[in-house]
Amino acid sequence: MRTSTTYQIICLPGDGIGPAVTRAALDVMQELGRACGFRLDVDEHRIGGAALDATGSPFPAETQTACTNADAVFLGAVGGPEWDDTPGDRRPEAGLLALRKHLGVYANLRPVVVPEALADASPLRPEQVAGTGVLIVRELTGGIYFGTPAERAASEARNTMRYTRHEIERIADIAFAQARQRGSRVTSVDKANVLEVSQLWRDVVTAVHADEYPDVALDHLYVDNAAMQLVQRPTDFDVILTSNLFGDILSDLAATFPGSLGLLPSASLGSDVGLFEPVHGSAPDIAGQNVANPIAALLSGAMLLDALGESDAAASLRHGVDAALDAGHRTADLARNGEPPVSTTEMAAHVASYATDKLTPSASVP
Ligand code: NAD
């Protein structure tokens, strides 16, 4: 039996369904902590629209300070129609961008998994998509979204796609290290047949691979071909490593595979403090009804637990999600054929029950 570790978690529930899904996920994670001998000390702070209304800023100073000192940050979602007319730099989404910048997270990890039990909910053919488990590693703080000059005149506009060797090396490092813990295959996606910046990307990725990760298989695809291959043979991919722009597009394409946004988690890494959040937004159309699917938040929680080194709890949480789906439990976004859907809290309770069943209690935390 080990002595209990306590982790400081900052929860930023945000807006819409954010509070419901983060609370549901944290309840399950805390229960797993009790079974595995660690404790999550959770402190909630405002971000997005909720922060704007309360403080006039979408990312207030007290939230910034709290995040800096955390072991991990767990976010719900931000935004909603009530803030649609707010000026750009004070919109809820500006709070999210400021948070990512504040934490210095340059690597966005998006696993896209299609469990067998949900293959028939996919827009792709079930036999084509069942068993998909791809991790998209997207560079998050460089490339064309941040390159200068970026300007617009009356009849001309331009943006700049720029990467430094250092930026490519550090994201490649993360992708290869992730691949080592999975299927040991990286597909680097670029447009090296046309863009100089992609030629540098390809050379640097090839060098990082040869120097430090020769045990991992590496191949390269042009982004247009990658989009096609991803749809045609999604189960063949393990880790996809790509730049900010290409990753933005490919990860949204892959996000359609499981059949609901409510299933997709993400992690953003780079500095000491990682940010873990569902891919979906604040879903104002279903907010406040206890119907949102908590699985994206639960799986983001599993990524958080992995990052803390609590891999048994993370594996149990993933098992709990799979077992709940295998048993036929479905929230409204996934329910088919007139089956009555379960609520957010019911789904989380099912997951907790399957997840903790797998564990033998090793310590109790007061
Ligand atoms: P959205 O992801 O909030 O919703 C899209 C659709 O998916 C909606 O029909 C919604 O009901 C459904 N959906 C999303 N999550 C679900 C879940 N967990 N369970 C069941 N159904 C779910 O995207 P949107 O409608 O384009 O945006 C709504 C707001 O969220 C906007 O203000 C947008 O700017 C913001 N947004 C925030 C983030 C973020 O915080 N990371 C991401 C995307 C959008």
Residues whose N, C-alpha, C, O or C-beta is under 5 A from the ligand:
A	BS01	NAD	G76 A77 V78 G79 G80 L261 G262 P278 V279 H280 G281 S282 A283 P284 D285 I286 A292 N293 D333
